[in-house]
Amino acid sequence: MNLSYWEIKSYLSNIDYTIVGSGIVGLNCALRLRERFPKATIVILERGFLPQGASTKNAGFACFGSLSEILDDLNTHSEDEVIQLIEKRRNGLALLRQTLSDEAIDYQQHGGYELFDHSDHEGYDYCMSQMGKVNALLKPQFKADVFQIKENLFNFQNIQNELSFTPFEGQIDTGKMMRSLTDLVLNKGILILNSVSVEHFEDLSENVYIKTDKFEFKTNQLLICTNGFASKLINAEVKPARAQVLITKPIENLKIKGTFHLDKGFYYFRNIDSRILLGGGRNLDFKTEETTEMAQTAIIQNKLEEFLKTTILPNMPFEIEHRWSGIMGVGSTKKPIVKRLSNKVFCGVRLGGMGIAIGSHVGRELADLVD
């Protein structure tokens, strides 16, 4: 370590709470800790120069689950568990909007649509036949029918003529959201140290020893909010899941507005700044996409481009301007892991690709566990 006396004294001494990860969960955790402990010293460590993972990489969907996703969840979760998941997502979105304001995150509610492949008659028929059941299940929470049938008015091709639609789904500008959230945290006197990777930690009962790639220090309590990267630090049932995304250059007279899902949410697209943002396809190669490497693969990128050409923008010229990937945290269940790991170490991970929806809620829930 080549740290000065001033650096050690002002940045790395007498730390009450250290948070690993400056994504949606970590930042909301810090805000809640500041509410609970106004005079505490709070430090956030971030492995990237910007938040790594999914918080600045996601598609900006303010969603709670498409019709096929909810039906799929009902096959692996109880009805009560699915209702609780959806309620947590709705509450998390409400908290995010309340914390930052709709203007700050550019929240727009054009509704959410689900497309069904023209050859998927079985899946389409099943979802449409179960729409009434799902509406009845969710009506006590939404006070209205969540899903309805809409005609294909977007000139999408190679899909069934009818779409599932919910007016309750919205979209945000992910960059504006994270900038606003970061600014709010900094204004509360919370320190964020970027490009610092935690290599090891040890709960010493009186405090927690932390070794990073830059320095070592001690903190009173440690909160881990690294989601898809959690397995690098803790023993938890969280697997990384890479999500690949691309975005077009601006398209003149683009009429598509809303958030759109296909194939149980494995594909998703939306409008943003007169462009189409499209992501997904990890179901083409689950094993390869179970990685923390920020990269793209030909099999998925080719599929995304084909989907643009044949379904979303048929007979319309477009150019791809940018491609990227983010890392989600998934597991055998969609319930997040929010718990105490030892006397002074806690974690809030496994957001299941729903970070925008539940990240705020999980962060606050985590902060409420500490002493």
N, C-alpha and C positions, 0 to 999 in steps of 0.2 A: 504494500500500500504506500502510495506517495501522497498522503493527505496532510494538509496543514492543520495546525491547532484550531484555526477558525472553522475549517470545514468539519472537523470532528465535533467541535462544540456546538455549531449552529445547525448542522444537518443530521448528525448521527448520534446525538446524545439525548438521554431522557425521553425516549420515544415511548408513548403510551400504546399506540396502535399502529401496526404495520400491515398494509394491505398489499397483496401481490396481484397485480393485474389492474390496468386503468381502463377497462371496458365499462359497459353499462352497469354490471353488477358491482364492480369495485368502486366506481364513482358514486353510485347511489348508497353503497355501504358507508362510504366516507361521509356523505351528507347526513345520513342518519346518526352516525357516531357523533358528528358535530352537534346535532340537535340534543343528543343525550348527554354529551360531555363537552360543554362549551369551551372549557379551558384545556382540553387534552391536546397533546402533540400527536398529530396524525400524519403518517408518511405513506405514500403509494409508490410501489416499485413497478416499473413497466419494462419488460424485456426489449421492446421495440422503440424506435424513435417516435413512432405513433402507436396507438393501441393495436397489438397484434391479435390474431384470432378472428373474431367475426364482427366485433362492434363497429368497426369502420369499413367492413368488407361486405356487409349484408345488402339485401335488395331493397330494404326500406318498406317492408310490408307490415302494416299495423293490423295483424290478422289474429284469429283465434282458432282457425282450422276450417278447411273446406269440408263439403258434405262427405266426400269419399274418405278423407282423413279421419273424420269423426266416426264414421261407420267402421273403419279399420281399427280405430282405437277401441271401439266397443267389442271387438273380437278378442282383445287382450287385456282390457280393463273392465271393471264393473261400471254400471251406469253412474253410480255415485262418484266413482273416481273420475270418469270423463266429465261429469258436470263440474266437479271441483277444479279440474284442469282448465276448463274453459272459463270458469269464474275467475281463477287466478290470472289468466291471460287478460281478461277484460279489466280486472282491477289494476293490473300492471300497466296496461295502456292508459287507463284513466289517470294513474299516478304520474306517468311520464308526461302526459299533456298538462297536468296540473302543475308539475314541478317546473316545466320549461316554457309553457304556453304554446298554443297551436301555431302562432306566428313564428316563433323561434325555430320550430322543427318543420315548418311548412306542411302542416297536417292538412290533407285533403281527403274527403270521403266520397269517392266516386263509386264505391261498392266493390265487391269481389265476385268474380265469375269462376266457374269450373267448366273446362272443356273436356269432352270425352272423344277419344279416337274413333274414327269412323268404323273401324273393325272391332271395337270393344263393345259389342252388343250386350254381352253378359254383364259387364261392369256398369254400363249405362242403365240398363233395365233395372238392375239391383238398386242403384243409387236413387233413381227416380221413384221406384216403388217404396223405398224406405224414407223418402223425404218427409212424409207426414209423421212418421214415428219420431224422427229426430226433432222436428218442429215441436211436437208435443212434449218431448223430453226437455227442451230448452226454453219453452214458453214462460215458465215461472221466472226465469232469470231475465229474459229479454222483453217480456210483456208483449210479444208479437211473434209472428212466424219469422223464423230466422232465414229460411231458404224458400225460394220460389223459382219458377221456370221462366226463362227468357229465350227469345228467339236469337239466332245468330245474326246480329245486325252489323257485325264488324268485318264481314267478308272473309272470315276465317275459312280455310278449306281443309278437307280430309278429316272433318270431325262430325259428330252427330249434330243435327240441326238445332237441337235444344240445349241450352246451357243451364247449369244451376247458378243462381244468383243470390247474394245476400247484400242488403243495403248497409249492413253494419260494419263492413270492412273498409279500412282506409289505407293511406300511404303517407310516408314522411320522406324528408330529405335527410338521409343518414349522416352526411357530413355536417349539416347545420345542427342536427341533434347532438352529435358528439362534441362539436365546438362549444355549443351552449352549455352542455353539461360540464365540460372541462372548465370553462370560464367560471361557472357557478362554484365549482369545487375550489378553484384557486382563490376566488374572492372570499371564501370562508377560512382562509389561512391554512389550507391543507397543502402540503408539499408533494409534488409529483416529481420523481426522479426517473427519467427515461434512459433507455439503453442500459438497463441494469438487470441482469439475469440471476435469479436465485438458484444456487447450485445445491444447497443443503441447509437444513434447519434442525434444531434440536430443542425440545421442550425441557428446560432445566428446572421446572417447577416454580422457581422464583421469577424467571423470565424466559425468553426464547432467544437462543443464539441463532443468527442467520449469517450464512456465508454466501456472498454473491461473487460474480466474476470480476468485481471491481473493489470490493471492500468487505469487512466483517463488522458486525455490530450486534447489539442486544435490544430487544423490544419487550414491553410488558405483555403484549398479546399479539398474535399473528392471525390474519384472516386471508385465506387463499381463495382467489376469485379468477382462476385461470381457465376454467371451463374445459375446452378441448385439449389443453396442455396439462390438465390436472395430473395425469398418470406419470408425468415427469417428476412430480413432487410428492404425491401422496398415493396411498393404496386405496383407490376408490373405483367403483364400477362405472368408469367413464371412458369411452373410446373416442378418439378424434375422428371426425367425419369432414372431409374436404368438400367444399361447395365451389364449383367453377361457375364463373359469370362472364358475360360479355355485354357490351353496349354498342349500339349503332351510332353513326354520325347523325346529326339532325335530319329529319325526314319532313319534307314540305307537305303541308296539309295532312298531317297525321291525325286521324280521327279516333284512334284507340285511346280510351281513358279508363283507368281502373286497374285493379290487381287481378291477375289471372293464374289459375292453377290447372295442372293436368297430371294424370297418373298418380293419384294419391299425394299430390304435392311434391313429387320428385322433379317436376318441371314447373317453373313459375316465371311470369314476365309481367311487365308494367310499362306505363308511359312515364317519362321524366325528361323535361326540357326538350320536347319534340323528338325524343329518341325512344327506342325500345330497349329496355334492359331485360335480359334473359339469363336465367341460371338453372342449374340442376344437372341431372343425368348421372348422379353417382350410383344409381341402381344398375347402370350398365357394367359397373366394375367395382362392386362394394369393397373388395379386398384392397385394391390399389388405392382407393379413396380413403381408406382407414389410415391416414397419415397426417403428420403435422407439417409436411413440406408444402410451401406456398408455390404451387406450379400448376400448369395445365397439361392435359393429355390430349392427343389427337383424337382418340375414340369419342371423347365427350365433346370437345370443341367442334368436331365435324358434325356430330348429332345436333348440337345447338344451332349451327348454321343451317343444316338441313331443315330443322324445325321452323326457322325463320322463313326459309324459301318456300316450303311446301304448305305451311299452315298459317303462320301469323301475317306474313307480308307477301302473299302470292302475287305474282305479276307486278311487283313493285320493286324498283331498284333500291338497294341499300348498301352501305359500307360499314364494316366493323371498325370502330375507332379504338376500342380498348378491351383488354381481357384481364381478369384477375381471379384470385381464389381466396377463400376464407376458411377458417377451421372452426367447426362446430363441436360440441360435446354431446354424445348420445349414449344410450344404454338400453337395457332390456325393458325398461319402463320409462315413461315420459315425465315421471315425477322428479323434480330437481332434488339434488342432495344438498341439504342445508343442515349442518350438524357440527357438534363439538367433536374434534378428533382426539384431543387430549386436554389436559388441564387448561392450557393457554393457547391452543391452536384450534381454529375453526375453518370450515370451508363452505362455499356456496357455488356449486358447479352442476354440470349436466343440464343444460338448458334446452336440449333437444331441438335446436334450430328455431326456438321461439324467444330469442334474446330480447328483441324489441318489446314483445308482449309481456314477458315475465321478468326481465332483467331488473327493473326498478323494484319490483316486489321482492324478489329474491335478495337483492342487496340490503333492503331495509330489514327483512326477516333475519338475515345473517347478523347484522349489527345489533339486533335486539337479543341475540344469544349471549353476548359478552357481558362481563361484569363491569 
